[in-house]
Amino acid sequence: MTIEIKVPVLPESVADASVATWHVQVGDKVTRDQNLVDIETDKVVLEVVAIQDGVITEISQPEGATVLGDQVIAILSDGQASASASVAAPAAAPASAATSVNVIDIIVPVLPESVADATVATWHVAEGDVVSVDQNLVDIETDKVVLEVVAQDNGVIGKIIHAEGDTVLGSQVIGQLNAGATAGAPAAAAEEAISADEIASPSVRRLMTEKGLTAANVTGTGKGGRISKEDVEAAVNSSNIKPAAPVAAKAPAPVAQDLGERTQKRVPMTRLRKTIAKRLLEAKNSTAMLTTFNEVNMKPIMDLRKQYKDLFEKTHDTRLGFMSFYVKAVTEALKRFPAVNASIDGDDIVYHNFFDISIAVSTPRGLVTPVLRDADQLGMAAIENGIRSLAIKGRDGKLSIEDMTGGNFTITNGGVFGSLLSTPILNLPQAAILGMHKIQDRPMAVNGKVEILPMMYLALSYDHRLIDGKESVGFLVAIKELLEDPTRLLLDI
């Protein structure tokens, strides 16, 4: 008798879920009420337990798969089936040991509609390496996002067809995995790999690979000894651990020119950097870009943050930064000046009745502008959490096409790097971009007296084909007034 293991009924507001962690494998004996798998939703993690003793005979949805409520994800056989399986297994094992190898193609994921091709960014394995199911094998870089290709089964990397830097197409074969094969590695190494898979998620395993660490180097602080990203970072920062150099596929070495004591190195541009360069040139050459400036007294906001930041963090479990004030002020100013929230499409002007704000985020791969959706409907805490989430995803290379698509207006904050004044370049097809800068104490004349105030320059670059000088200056003055009197943001006046 077989029993279907199903995803629990999901809450009404949850459309689908993900298979987070399997705690068993095919062939494992389980007991009644034993936790088999964790199902992760947007809000909670659901445990699926065995309803009786038996043996796991099939797992149809691996870790990371998207599933629906009441969907069958595995098969559990009852005690009689398990007994027969346990008897038959030893006899069958020797015969199948030599014939269980199956060659699986490692394929580039299907690329988004707007992406023509991609680049093999980083191989995390080399030919002959032993890999486990869901282990990240290679990063594929497109113009906008980095896609991970994971192993579909346990086995050994047979052949790497396309090396790092090669241009590839969607669904193209770039390597081969010998599923079921084993290498002549020491038993301890195999046990170590299995241990890492059981106590670390795929994203954490990828980070461990990038840092050159193994499960033996990292102390897990999570439930059951599970390893988190914080544990990996702590291991990297520990002086007692010397990470091994990560193994990667052979790639053409950068061209170094010997000039005596003076050397130089030539490396190809990444796909993202080439895209950034192309878009910046296009913005400069295809728009009538102009920049206007103003300055804002940040003392009212700084006083407000100082008074309420502890209570805000205690209430909303997030810190109160400056960006939430900037986004709130920009959203209100866009409502007053619709042309700044518009864009040019051919000979038409497209006015947007929604407020999707692009936030410039610096990542190891370059500058990206993920989008904060419906900013006018978000409170301060939601804005802070949204920006933090986008920044983390950008740092980890997890931004999706949806995160990057759209946006009516961009905010870039060069002040975090110490920039005092700049002229930001438009983020096409948007018509304007606001640059925030370093907050610096300066002597200012106030009511006939000189006071030292924390001042910040504002820079608005805009497309003069669509936005006139009167609108651009009025928009910037509106932001200045809202930031200097933040109470107006709360009162909507």
N, C-alpha and C positions, 0 to 999 in steps of 0.2 A: 504494500500500500504506500502510495506517495502522497505527500502533503505539500501544497503550494505555499511558499513564503512570500507574503505580499507586503507592499508599502501600506502603512496605516492610513486611515482616512485623514486627509489633510484639512486644516482649518478653512473656513469659508473664504478668508482673504488671501489664501495661499494657492497659487495656480499649480506649481510643481515643486519638486524637491531634488536634492542631489544625494547620491550614495556616498556618504562621507568615509566610513571605515568598515571593512569586513573584518570581523574577529575570528572567522573560521575560513577554511579552504575546502575545496571539493575532496571528499574522502574522510573528512574529520568526523569523529563521533561526538555527538552533542547530547546534553541532558535537558530535561524539561525545565523551562524558565531560564535557560542560558541565553545571554545576549549574543545574537548572531551578527547584527549589523546596525550601524548608526545611520539614520536618515536625517539629513540636514535641510531645514527650510530657512526662509528669510528671518525667522524669529526664534525657532527652537530646534533642538536636536531630539529626534524620536528614536527610541530603542525598539528593535524588533527581536522578540525572544522566541525560542523553540516552544511549541505547544505540547511536545512530547519527546521522548528519547528517540534517537535515530542517527542516521548518517547523511551528511550533505552530499548529494549526488550530482547537483548541477547549480552553478551560479551564472545567471544569464545577464546580470547587469554589474559591471565592475565598478570599482571606486571612481568617482567623478562623473558617472553617468547621470543624466537628467531623467527623472522618473515621475510618474503621476500617482495620484492616490489610488490605492487598491490594485496597483500593477504587480504582476508576478515577477519576482526578481531572483528566485532560487527554488530548488526542489529539495525536500527532506523526505528520505525513505524511513519507514518505521523499523522497529527492532529486528523483524525477520529478514527484511531486505539487507539490513546492516550486517547481520550474521553471515548471510550468504556472500555478501560483498567482501567481508573480512576473510572468509575462507578462500575465495577465488583470487583475491589480490596477490598473495604470495606466489601462487603458481603462475599467474599471468605476468608478474613483474619481470622475470628474467627474459621471457620471450619478447616483451615489448620494449625492453630497455634500449635495444639497438635500432628500433624502427620508429621511435616516437618523435624523431626530429622532423619539424615542419618548417619550411622556408616561408617567412612572411615578409612582404615588401614594406619598407618604410617609406611612406608616401607624404608628400606636401599636402597640408589641409586644403580644402576648397577655399579659394581666395574670395574676398568680397567683390561685389560687382564693379566697384570703381577702381579696383587694383588689378593691373595687367600681369605683373610678375612679382617675384620676391627674391630675396637673397638668403643664402645659407649663412646665418650669423655665427653660431657657435655650436660645435659638436661637443657634447659632454661625455662622450664615450669614444673608444677607439676599437678597431677591428680586433676581435678575440676577447673583448670584455664581457663578463657575465653581467646580465641585467635582469631586473625583476619587472613584473607587470606594473604598469603605470609610472615607471621611472622615466623622467624626462631625458630624451636622447639628444635632441637637437632643437635649437631656436631658429625659427624662420622669420626674418625681418621683412616687413612690407613698408610702404611709405608712411603708414600711420601706427601700426601696432606690431608687437612681437608675438608670434604664434608658437606654442610649444607642441612638439611631436613626442608622444610618450610610447613606451613599449606596450604592445597588445598582449604579450605573454612573457613568461619567464624564458630565458634562453641566453644565447651568445650572439654578439654582433658578428655577422659573417663578412659583409662587404660594405664599404662606404663608397658610393658611386660619385657623389658630388661633395667636394670639399668646401671648407669655409670660404666665402666670397663668391661662390658660383651663383649665377642667376638661374632661377628655376621657375616653373609654372605650377599652377594649381593641379593637384592629383598626380604630379610627376614622381616617379620612383627615385629616391635619393640614397637608398641603402637597403640592406637585407638583414633580417633577424632570423637566426636558426632557433625556432621555438622548441623547447624541450631538450636542447643540447646542453651539455655540461663541459666545462673547461677543466684542465688539470690544475686548478687553483687549490690551495690548502683548504682543508675543511673549515678552519677557523674563519677564513675570509668569506666562505659561503654563509656560515652562520651569522657573521657580522652583517652581511647584506640583508639577510632575512630579518634580522633584528631591527635594522633601520626601517624596513618597510612596515613592520608591525607597529612601531612606536612613533613614526613621523609621517605627516601628510605629504602628498606629492610636492607641494610648494616648498615645504621645509626641506625635503630631500634634495630638491633642486638647489636651494641655498647652500646646503651642506656640500654639495658637489662643487659649486662655484667657489666656496671658501677652502676646498681641499680637505674637508673633515669627514670623519666616519662616525658611526654611532658610538664607537668606543671612546672617541674624543669628547663627546658632548654628554653632559649630565642633564637628563630630562627632569623638569620640575612639575610637569603636568600630571593629571590623573593617570595612575598606573605607570608612571615613568615616561609618559609621552613627551616628545621633544617639540618645543615651540621655536619660533624665529628668535625670540629673546634669548633662549638658551644657546642657540647657535652664535648669536652676536657676542654673548658673554664668553663663549669658548674661544672665539677669535681674539677677543680682547685680553684673555688670560695669558699671562707670561709663561705659564707652565706648559702650554700646548704649542707644539710646532706643527702646524697643518702641513700635510703632504701636498705637493704640487698637483693640481688637478690634471687628469689625463685628457687630452683632446686629440682630435684627428689632425694629421699633419696638414699644414696649410702653408702657402708660399710665405716665406719670411719677408718682413719689411725690407725694402731696399735701403741699405745704409751706404753712404758715400764716405770714403776715407779721405779726410782732409788734414791729416796729421792729428793734432790735438783737438781740432774743431771738426765735429761730425754733424751730419744731418741725416734724418730718416724720412723716407717717403712712404706714406700709407694711403690706401684708397679711402675716399669719403664713404661714410656709412650711407645707407639708403635714406635714412631720416635727414641727415645733414644735407644731402643733395636736394631733397624735397624742400627743406627750409630755405636753402639758397635760391632755388627756383622761384618760390613763392614771394620772397622778399624782393627779388628783382622785378617780378611781375607787378607787385604793388607799387614800386617806385616808378615803373615805366608806363603803367596803364591807368594811373589815377592822378588827379590834380591835388596832391597831398599838401596840406598846410598844417602848421602846428601853432596853437595859441597857449599862453601860459597864465597861471595865477598862483597865488600862495594862500595857504590856510593856516590859521592858528589852531594847533592841535591840543591846546591846554584843556578846553572843555571835555573833550573825549578822554584825555588822559586822566583827568580828575574823576570822570564818571567810571572809568575802568578801575581806578584805584579804590573807589568807594564800594563797588559791587562785584569785583572779579571773584572774590572768595565765595560769596553767596551764589553767584551765577554758576560757578564750577560745582558747588555742592548741590545745587538744584538740578542742573542739566547734565552733569557729569562730562563737561567739556569746558575748556578754557575760553575766556572772552578775549579775542584778538582784535586787531584793527580791521581785518578784511571784512568782517560782518558789517561794520559801519560803512566801509567803502561801498560794498554791494548794495546796502540799503539806500544810500544816498544816490548811487548811480541809477538804481531802479526807479526811484521817485523822479529824478531828473529826466529819464527817458520818457516817462509818462507825460511830462510837460512839453517835451520837444520830440514829437514823433519822427521827425526827419532823421534824427541821430540814430533812431532804432530801425531805420529802413535800409534798403540796399538797392543797387542798380542791377537790373537784369536786361541786357540789351538796351532797348530804347524805353524800357518800362522802369518805374520806381515801385518797389515792393515794400509796402508798409506792414509791419508785423504787430499783431495785437497780443503778443506774448513776450516774455522777458527771459530769454535764455542767455546767461552771461558766461562768456569764455574767460577762464582764469589761467593766466600764463604760469606754467610750472616748469622749473628747471629740473631735468632728470639727467642721469649719467649718459643717456643717448642724445641729449639735446633739449631744446626748448619746445614744449608742447602746450596746447591750449585746450584742455578738456572743458566740457560745458556743464555749468550748474543750471539745471532746468527749472523753469517757473520760479525764478528768484523772487518775484513779487508776492508769491504765496508762502514763502518760507519765513520763519522767525529767526532771530539772531542765533539761537542754538543750532537750528537745522542748517543754517548757512555755514556755521563753523564746522559742523560735522561733515557736511557735504564737501567743503574745500579740503578738509583733512583727508577724507576718503580718496578724493581724486589725487591728492599729492602722494599718498602712500601707493596707490595703484600705479602712478607714473614712475615712482622710484623703483618699484618692483617689476616694471614692464608689463603690467596687467591691464592697461587701458584697452578697452575694446573700441571697435569702429563706432559703436553707438555713443560712447563717451566722448569721442572726438568730433562727431558730426554735428553741424548746425552752429548755433551761437549767433546772436545779433549784435553783440558789443563785447569788447575785450578790455579787461583790467590787467595791467602788468605792474608789478611792484618791484622796481629795481632798488628801492630803498633798503631792502633786506641785504643787499650786497654792498651798500654804502654809496649808491649813486645819488648825487645831489641834484642833478638836472639832466634830462635827456629828451630826445625827440623820437618817440616810439613810431614804428612803421605799421601801417594798416595790416590787419589780418583779413585778407579777402575771403568772401565778397562783402564783408562788413564795411560800413561807411565811416567808422570812428573807433579810436582806441584811447583809453585813458592811462597815463603813466603816473604812478605814485612814486615818491622819492623819500630820501632820508629825512627824518625828523631831527632838526638841529636848532639849538638855542641861538637866537639872533636878537640884537637890540631893535625894538620896534617903538614907534611913536604912538602912544595911546592917550587920548585926551590931553594932548600937550605935554605929556611926560614920556620919558624913555623907560621902557620895561623890557626885561629879558623874557622872551616867549619861545616855546617850542614850535617852530615854523616848518612847513613842508611845501615844496613846490608841486604844483599840478601841471601836467602837460597833456593837452588834448590834440591829437593828430586826427584830421578828418579829410574826407574827400570833398573838395570845394565844388565839384560838379553837382553835388546833391545838397550839401549843407552850406548855407551862407554864413558870413562872418557874424551877423547879428545872432543867429541861432547858436553858433559854436560858443561865442562869448557868453550868451545867456545860459547855455547848458553848464558851462564851467562855473559861472557865478552861482548857479543854483546848487551845485555840489558843494562849493565853498560855504555857502550860507547854511546848508544842512549839516555839514561837518562841524561848523563853529557853534551851532546851536542844536545838538543832537536830540533835544527834547522834541523838536519839530518832526523828527522821524517817527517818534512814538505817537504823536498827536495827529499825524498826517496833515500838517499845515505848511 
